Amino acid sequence: MVLEWLRRMTVKTRFLFAAIPLVAVLFLLTGCYESRDVTMHDAGVYKGKTDPLVEMSADPAYQERLQERFLMVQTDR
């Protein structure tokens, strides 16, 4: 029965039966791709953008505001 059905299939239909699963497998395998690019960094050296909070933390008024906020939250515990 199956052989009879296969004999009646046209070449185009056979091609589609072979091509569709192949395309599906290739499409699914693209999700398994992982880039092999590795970035090496120097230990202890930050190469990103400068942090504006570092400069602000040196200001005594900023430190006082932080201390006030800390005490507002921590005194109720």
Biopython code that builds the backbone (N, CA, C, O; Angstrom):
import numpy as np
from Bio.PDB.StructureBuilder import StructureBuilder

atoms = [
    (1, "MET", "N", (0.815, -1.184, 0.000)),
    (1, "MET", "CA", (0.000, 0.000, 0.000)),
    (1, "MET", "C", (0.867, 1.260, 0.000)),
    (1, "MET", "O", (0.629, 2.183, -0.780)),
    (2, "VAL", "N", (1.879, 1.295, 0.882)),
    (2, "VAL", "CA", (2.761, 2.458, 0.945)),
    (2, "VAL", "C", (3.580, 2.554, -0.337)),
    (2, "VAL", "O", (3.781, 3.648, -0.866)),
    (3, "LEU", "N", (4.056, 1.409, -0.840)),
    (3, "LEU", "CA", (4.840, 1.430, -2.067)),
    (3, "LEU", "C", (4.015, 1.920, -3.246)),
    (3, "LEU", "O", (4.512, 2.649, -4.104)),
    (4, "GLU", "N", (2.787, 1.526, -3.281)),
    (4, "GLU", "CA", (1.893, 1.985, -4.342)),
    (4, "GLU", "C", (1.724, 3.502, -4.256)),
    (4, "GLU", "O", (1.729, 4.199, -5.271)),
    (5, "TRP", "N", (1.582, 3.981, -3.075)),
    (5, "TRP", "CA", (1.413, 5.424, -2.871)),
    (5, "TRP", "C", (2.683, 6.173, -3.294)),
    (5, "TRP", "O", (2.595, 7.237, -3.908)),
    (6, "LEU", "N", (3.871, 5.621, -2.968)),
    (6, "LEU", "CA", (5.118, 6.251, -3.346)),
    (6, "LEU", "C", (5.310, 6.263, -4.856)),
    (6, "LEU", "O", (5.858, 7.224, -5.396)),
    (7, "ARG", "N", (4.874, 5.224, -5.544)),
    (7, "ARG", "CA", (5.011, 5.165, -6.996)),
    (7, "ARG", "C", (4.154, 6.208, -7.683)),
    (7, "ARG", "O", (4.532, 6.727, -8.733)),
    (8, "ARG", "N", (3.012, 6.519, -7.106)),
    (8, "ARG", "CA", (2.119, 7.483, -7.723)),
    (8, "ARG", "C", (2.550, 8.932, -7.472)),
    (8, "ARG", "O", (2.046, 9.850, -8.120)),
    (9, "MET", "N", (3.465, 9.134, -6.549)),
    (9, "MET", "CA", (3.925, 10.489, -6.258)),
    (9, "MET", "C", (4.753, 11.023, -7.422)),
    (9, "MET", "O", (5.510, 10.283, -8.050)),
    (10, "THR", "N", (4.605, 12.297, -7.697)),
    (10, "THR", "CA", (5.413, 12.911, -8.747)),
    (10, "THR", "C", (6.785, 13.259, -8.191)),
    (10, "THR", "O", (7.004, 13.207, -6.981)),
    (11, "VAL", "N", (7.688, 13.607, -9.060)),
    (11, "VAL", "CA", (9.040, 13.962, -8.650)),
    (11, "VAL", "C", (9.005, 15.226, -7.786)),
    (11, "VAL", "O", (9.758, 15.347, -6.820)),
    (12, "LYS", "N", (8.137, 16.151, -8.136)),
    (12, "LYS", "CA", (8.014, 17.386, -7.369)),
    (12, "LYS", "C", (7.545, 17.102, -5.945)),
    (12, "LYS", "O", (8.050, 17.695, -4.992)),
    (13, "THR", "N", (6.590, 16.205, -5.805)),
    (13, "THR", "CA", (6.072, 15.855, -4.485)),
    (13, "THR", "C", (7.138, 15.147, -3.659)),
    (13, "THR", "O", (7.269, 15.400, -2.461)),
    (14, "ARG", "N", (7.897, 14.263, -4.295)),
    (14, "ARG", "CA", (8.977, 13.579, -3.577)),
    (14, "ARG", "C", (10.029, 14.573, -3.103)),
    (14, "ARG", "O", (10.552, 14.470, -1.994)),
    (15, "PHE", "N", (10.327, 15.542, -3.972)),
    (15, "PHE", "CA", (11.296, 16.569, -3.609)),
    (15, "PHE", "C", (10.809, 17.355, -2.394)),
    (15, "PHE", "O", (11.589, 17.635, -1.485)),
    (16, "LEU", "N", (9.531, 17.710, -2.374)),
    (16, "LEU", "CA", (8.987, 18.454, -1.235)),
    (16, "LEU", "C", (9.029, 17.629, 0.042)),
    (16, "LEU", "O", (9.333, 18.153, 1.114)),
    (17, "PHE", "N", (8.720, 16.326, -0.069)),
    (17, "PHE", "CA", (8.769, 15.462, 1.115)),
    (17, "PHE", "C", (10.191, 15.345, 1.660)),
    (17, "PHE", "O", (10.374, 15.106, 2.854)),
    (18, "ALA", "N", (11.193, 15.508, 0.809)),
    (18, "ALA", "CA", (12.585, 15.448, 1.261)),
    (18, "ALA", "C", (13.086, 16.819, 1.698)),
    (18, "ALA", "O", (13.858, 16.923, 2.651)),
    (19, "ALA", "N", (12.651, 17.873, 1.008)),
    (19, "ALA", "CA", (13.196, 19.203, 1.264)),
    (19, "ALA", "C", (12.625, 19.839, 2.521)),
    (19, "ALA", "O", (13.355, 20.507, 3.253)),
    (20, "ILE", "N", (11.341, 19.648, 2.788)),
    (20, "ILE", "CA", (10.714, 20.302, 3.946)),
    (20, "ILE", "C", (11.348, 19.859, 5.263)),
    (20, "ILE", "O", (11.679, 20.715, 6.084)),
    (21, "PRO", "N", (11.530, 18.565, 5.498)),
    (21, "PRO", "CA", (12.202, 18.183, 6.763)),
    (21, "PRO", "C", (13.653, 18.666, 6.826)),
    (21, "PRO", "O", (14.141, 19.020, 7.899)),
    (22, "LEU", "N", (14.340, 18.680, 5.687)),
    (22, "LEU", "CA", (15.718, 19.150, 5.670)),
    (22, "LEU", "C", (15.793, 20.637, 6.027)),
    (22, "LEU", "O", (16.654, 21.040, 6.808)),
    (23, "VAL", "N", (14.922, 21.434, 5.475)),
    (23, "VAL", "CA", (14.889, 22.863, 5.790)),
    (23, "VAL", "C", (14.519, 23.068, 7.261)),
    (23, "VAL", "O", (15.084, 23.935, 7.928)),
    (24, "ALA", "N", (13.583, 22.283, 7.760)),
    (24, "ALA", "CA", (13.176, 22.408, 9.160)),
    (24, "ALA", "C", (14.341, 22.075, 10.093)),
    (24, "ALA", "O", (14.551, 22.768, 11.088)),
    (25, "VAL", "N", (15.084, 21.042, 9.786)),
    (25, "VAL", "CA", (16.232, 20.663, 10.622)),
    (25, "VAL", "C", (17.296, 21.756, 10.579)),
    (25, "VAL", "O", (17.853, 22.114, 11.617)),
    (26, "LEU", "N", (17.582, 22.284, 9.402)),
    (26, "LEU", "CA", (18.571, 23.356, 9.302)),
    (26, "LEU", "C", (18.123, 24.599, 10.066)),
    (26, "LEU", "O", (18.933, 25.258, 10.718)),
    (27, "PHE", "N", (16.855, 24.911, 9.985)),
    (27, "PHE", "CA", (16.320, 26.067, 10.713)),
    (27, "PHE", "C", (16.435, 25.863, 12.217)),
    (27, "PHE", "O", (16.816, 26.787, 12.936)),
    (28, "LEU", "N", (16.116, 24.684, 12.698)),
    (28, "LEU", "CA", (16.188, 24.408, 14.139)),
    (28, "LEU", "C", (17.628, 24.385, 14.637)),
    (28, "LEU", "O", (17.897, 24.765, 15.777)),
    (29, "LEU", "N", (18.548, 23.945, 13.796)),
    (29, "LEU", "CA", (19.951, 23.897, 14.217)),
    (29, "LEU", "C", (20.582, 25.285, 14.291)),
    (29, "LEU", "O", (21.595, 25.459, 14.968)),
    (30, "THR", "N", (20.011, 26.269, 13.616)),
    (30, "THR", "CA", (20.570, 27.613, 13.717)),
    (30, "THR", "C", (20.403, 28.169, 15.130)),
    (30, "THR", "O", (21.170, 29.043, 15.534)),
    (31, "GLY", "N", (19.437, 27.691, 15.878)),
    (31, "GLY", "CA", (19.265, 28.109, 17.263)),
    (31, "GLY", "C", (20.356, 27.563, 18.170)),
    (31, "GLY", "O", (20.545, 28.069, 19.276)),
    (32, "CYS", "N", (21.070, 26.551, 17.728)),
    (32, "CYS", "CA", (22.145, 25.959, 18.522)),
    (32, "CYS", "C", (23.486, 26.625, 18.247)),
    (32, "CYS", "O", (24.491, 26.257, 18.856)),
    (33, "TYR", "N", (23.520, 27.600, 17.339)),
    (33, "TYR", "CA", (24.783, 28.264, 16.996)),
    (33, "TYR", "C", (25.246, 29.135, 18.153)),
    (33, "TYR", "O", (24.457, 29.848, 18.773)),
    (34, "GLU", "N", (26.529, 29.061, 18.424)),
    (34, "GLU", "CA", (27.120, 29.872, 19.483)),
    (34, "GLU", "C", (28.355, 30.563, 18.927)),
    (34, "GLU", "O", (29.220, 29.923, 18.329)),
    (35, "SER", "N", (28.429, 31.845, 19.126)),
    (35, "SER", "CA", (29.564, 32.608, 18.633)),
    (35, "SER", "C", (30.825, 32.201, 19.386)),
    (35, "SER", "O", (30.797, 32.006, 20.601)),
    (36, "ARG", "N", (31.899, 32.078, 18.677)),
    (36, "ARG", "CA", (33.169, 31.665, 19.285)),
    (36, "ARG", "C", (34.079, 32.851, 19.573)),
    (36, "ARG", "O", (35.252, 32.661, 19.893)),
    (37, "ASP", "N", (33.561, 34.067, 19.465)),
    (37, "ASP", "CA", (34.364, 35.253, 19.742)),
    (37, "ASP", "C", (34.558, 35.401, 21.248)),
    (37, "ASP", "O", (33.589, 35.461, 22.005)),
    (38, "VAL", "N", (35.799, 35.459, 21.669)),
    (38, "VAL", "CA", (36.126, 35.584, 23.085)),
    (38, "VAL", "C", (36.856, 36.906, 23.288)),
    (38, "VAL", "O", (37.800, 37.218, 22.562)),
    (39, "THR", "N", (36.422, 37.671, 24.266)),
    (39, "THR", "CA", (37.071, 38.936, 24.582)),
    (39, "THR", "C", (37.922, 38.741, 25.828)),
    (39, "THR", "O", (37.424, 38.349, 26.883)),
    (40, "MET", "N", (39.192, 39.015, 25.691)),
    (40, "MET", "CA", (40.107, 38.881, 26.818)),
    (40, "MET", "C", (40.230, 40.236, 27.523)),
    (40, "MET", "O", (40.427, 41.257, 26.865)),
    (41, "HIS", "N", (40.115, 40.253, 28.843)),
    (41, "HIS", "CA", (40.200, 41.468, 29.634)),
    (41, "HIS", "C", (41.391, 41.377, 30.572)),
    (41, "HIS", "O", (41.779, 40.291, 31.002)),
    (42, "ASP", "N", (41.959, 42.518, 30.878)),
    (42, "ASP", "CA", (43.045, 42.570, 31.851)),
    (42, "ASP", "C", (42.451, 42.547, 33.252)),
    (42, "ASP", "O", (41.467, 43.234, 33.527)),
    (43, "ALA", "N", (43.043, 41.767, 34.123)),
    (43, "ALA", "CA", (42.541, 41.657, 35.492)),
    (43, "ALA", "C", (42.737, 42.960, 36.238)),
    (43, "ALA", "O", (43.825, 43.536, 36.212)),
    (44, "GLY", "N", (41.696, 43.428, 36.900)),
    (44, "GLY", "CA", (41.773, 44.620, 37.723)),
    (44, "GLY", "C", (41.740, 45.925, 36.959)),
    (44, "GLY", "O", (41.924, 46.986, 37.557)),
    (45, "VAL", "N", (41.509, 45.884, 35.649)),
    (45, "VAL", "CA", (41.498, 47.097, 34.839)),
    (45, "VAL", "C", (40.106, 47.264, 34.257)),
    (45, "VAL", "O", (39.646, 46.432, 33.475)),
    (46, "TYR", "N", (39.433, 48.352, 34.645)),
    (46, "TYR", "CA", (38.100, 48.636, 34.120)),
    (46, "TYR", "C", (38.250, 49.514, 32.888)),
    (46, "TYR", "O", (38.874, 50.574, 32.948)),
    (47, "LYS", "N", (37.677, 49.072, 31.768)),
    (47, "LYS", "CA", (37.821, 49.810, 30.513)),
    (47, "LYS", "C", (36.495, 50.358, 30.016)),
    (47, "LYS", "O", (36.377, 50.714, 28.844)),
    (48, "GLY", "N", (35.507, 50.433, 30.874)),
    (48, "GLY", "CA", (34.197, 50.936, 30.478)),
    (48, "GLY", "C", (34.110, 52.443, 30.628)),
    (48, "GLY", "O", (35.117, 53.126, 30.812)),
    (49, "LYS", "N", (32.881, 52.951, 30.547)),
    (49, "LYS", "CA", (32.653, 54.384, 30.707)),
    (49, "LYS", "C", (32.912, 54.789, 32.155)),
    (49, "LYS", "O", (32.808, 53.972, 33.070)),
    (50, "THR", "N", (33.247, 56.052, 32.345)),
    (50, "THR", "CA", (33.471, 56.538, 33.710)),
    (50, "THR", "C", (32.127, 56.648, 34.426)),
    (50, "THR", "O", (31.102, 56.957, 33.819)),
    (51, "ASP", "N", (32.160, 56.393, 35.709)),
    (51, "ASP", "CA", (30.953, 56.413, 36.522)),
    (51, "ASP", "C", (30.819, 57.785, 37.184)),
    (51, "ASP", "O", (31.698, 58.179, 37.951)),
    (52, "PRO", "N", (29.736, 58.520, 36.904)),
    (52, "PRO", "CA", (29.598, 59.851, 37.510)),
    (52, "PRO", "C", (29.384, 59.800, 39.016)),
    (52, "PRO", "O", (29.637, 60.792, 39.699)),
    (53, "LEU", "N", (28.929, 58.683, 39.549)),
    (53, "LEU", "CA", (28.700, 58.589, 40.990)),
    (53, "LEU", "C", (30.004, 58.584, 41.779)),
    (53, "LEU", "O", (30.022, 58.962, 42.951)),
    (54, "VAL", "N", (31.091, 58.160, 41.147)),
    (54, "VAL", "CA", (32.381, 58.163, 41.843)),
    (54, "VAL", "C", (32.785, 59.600, 42.152)),
    (54, "VAL", "O", (33.250, 59.898, 43.252)),
    (55, "GLU", "N", (32.606, 60.489, 41.176)),
    (55, "GLU", "CA", (32.944, 61.891, 41.401)),
    (55, "GLU", "C", (31.998, 62.530, 42.421)),
    (55, "GLU", "O", (32.419, 63.342, 43.245)),
    (56, "MET", "N", (30.712, 62.156, 42.359)),
    (56, "MET", "CA", (29.731, 62.725, 43.287)),
    (56, "MET", "C", (29.991, 62.263, 44.716)),
    (56, "MET", "O", (29.721, 63.003, 45.661)),
    (57, "SER", "N", (30.509, 61.058, 44.885)),
    (57, "SER", "CA", (30.698, 60.526, 46.236)),
    (57, "SER", "C", (31.797, 61.265, 46.994)),
    (57, "SER", "O", (31.870, 61.163, 48.219)),
    (58, "ALA", "N", (32.634, 61.990, 46.303)),
    (58, "ALA", "CA", (33.686, 62.761, 46.989)),
    (58, "ALA", "C", (33.134, 64.036, 47.609)),
    (58, "ALA", "O", (33.789, 64.633, 48.463)),
    (59, "ASP", "N", (31.958, 64.461, 47.205)),
    (59, "ASP", "CA", (31.346, 65.693, 47.713)),
    (59, "ASP", "C", (30.785, 65.446, 49.119)),
    (59, "ASP", "O", (29.987, 64.525, 49.290)),
    (60, "PRO", "N", (31.171, 66.231, 50.130)),
    (60, "PRO", "CA", (30.676, 66.030, 51.500)),
    (60, "PRO", "C", (29.154, 66.214, 51.616)),
    (60, "PRO", "O", (28.517, 65.541, 52.427)),
    (61, "ALA", "N", (28.571, 67.110, 50.822)),
    (61, "ALA", "CA", (27.118, 67.311, 50.878)),
    (61, "ALA", "C", (26.392, 66.063, 50.389)),
    (61, "ALA", "O", (25.344, 65.700, 50.924)),
    (62, "TYR", "N", (26.941, 65.419, 49.389)),
    (62, "TYR", "CA", (26.347, 64.180, 48.868)),
    (62, "TYR", "C", (26.441, 63.063, 49.911)),
    (62, "TYR", "O", (25.496, 62.296, 50.096)),
    (63, "GLN", "N", (27.581, 62.980, 50.587)),
    (63, "GLN", "CA", (27.753, 61.973, 51.633)),
    (63, "GLN", "C", (26.772, 62.210, 52.780)),
    (63, "GLN", "O", (26.245, 61.256, 53.353)),
    (64, "GLU", "N", (26.529, 63.460, 53.111)),
    (64, "GLU", "CA", (25.592, 63.796, 54.183)),
    (64, "GLU", "C", (24.167, 63.383, 53.804)),
    (64, "GLU", "O", (23.433, 62.837, 54.628)),
    (65, "ARG", "N", (23.780, 63.650, 52.541)),
    (65, "ARG", "CA", (22.442, 63.244, 52.084)),
    (65, "ARG", "C", (22.285, 61.725, 52.121)),
    (65, "ARG", "O", (21.236, 61.213, 52.513)),
    (66, "LEU", "N", (23.326, 61.013, 51.715)),
    (66, "LEU", "CA", (23.267, 59.552, 51.763)),
    (66, "LEU", "C", (23.133, 59.041, 53.198)),
    (66, "LEU", "O", (22.379, 58.106, 53.465)),
    (67, "GLN", "N", (23.867, 59.662, 54.111)),
    (67, "GLN", "CA", (23.802, 59.262, 55.523)),
    (67, "GLN", "C", (22.406, 59.511, 56.082)),
    (67, "GLN", "O", (21.883, 58.687, 56.831)),
    (68, "GLU", "N", (21.794, 60.652, 55.722)),
    (68, "GLU", "CA", (20.434, 60.957, 56.174)),
    (68, "GLU", "C", (19.436, 59.925, 55.651)),
    (68, "GLU", "O", (18.571, 59.459, 56.394)),
    (69, "ARG", "N", (19.556, 59.578, 54.400)),
    (69, "ARG", "CA", (18.655, 58.573, 53.819)),
    (69, "ARG", "C", (18.843, 57.213, 54.479)),
    (69, "ARG", "O", (17.878, 56.485, 54.711)),
    (70, "PHE", "N", (20.100, 56.877, 54.779)),
    (70, "PHE", "CA", (20.392, 55.609, 55.436)),
    (70, "PHE", "C", (19.750, 55.559, 56.819)),
    (70, "PHE", "O", (19.142, 54.560, 57.202)),
    (71, "LEU", "N", (19.897, 56.652, 57.559)),
    (71, "LEU", "CA", (19.335, 56.686, 58.909)),
    (71, "LEU", "C", (17.808, 56.679, 58.889)),
    (71, "LEU", "O", (17.192, 56.117, 59.794)),
    (72, "MET", "N", (17.185, 57.286, 57.885)),
    (72, "MET", "CA", (15.715, 57.282, 57.775)),
    (72, "MET", "C", (15.194, 55.855, 57.607)),
    (72, "MET", "O", (14.131, 55.512, 58.124)),
    (73, "VAL", "N", (15.926, 55.053, 56.904)),
    (73, "VAL", "CA", (15.457, 53.690, 56.612)),
    (73, "VAL", "C", (15.845, 52.734, 57.728)),
    (73, "VAL", "O", (15.059, 51.856, 58.081)),
    (74, "GLN", "N", (17.025, 52.882, 58.285)),
    (74, "GLN", "CA", (17.524, 51.910, 59.230)),
    (74, "GLN", "C", (17.033, 52.112, 60.653)),
    (74, "GLN", "O", (17.080, 51.167, 61.440)),
    (75, "THR", "N", (16.573, 53.274, 61.016)),
    (75, "THR", "CA", (16.153, 53.505, 62.417)),
    (75, "THR", "C", (14.858, 52.819, 62.764)),
    (75, "THR", "O", (14.595, 52.608, 63.948)),
    (76, "ASP", "N", (14.041, 52.460, 61.814)),
    (76, "ASP", "CA", (12.768, 51.807, 62.123)),
    (76, "ASP", "C", (12.910, 50.304, 62.270)),
    (76, "ASP", "O", (11.914, 49.609, 62.474)),
    (77, "ARG", "N", (14.079, 49.810, 62.176)),
    (77, "ARG", "CA", (14.268, 48.341, 62.251)),
    (77, "ARG", "C", (14.845, 47.926, 63.560)),
    (77, "ARG", "O", (15.066, 46.736, 63.788)),
]
sb = StructureBuilder()
sb.init_structure("model")
sb.init_model(0)
sb.init_chain("A")
sb.init_seg("    ")
for serial, (resi, resn, name, xyz) in enumerate(atoms, 1):
    if name == "N":
        sb.init_residue(resn, " ", resi, " ")
    sb.init_atom(name, np.array(xyz, "f"), 0.0, 1.0, " ", f" {name:<3s}", serial, name[0])
structure = sb.get_structure()
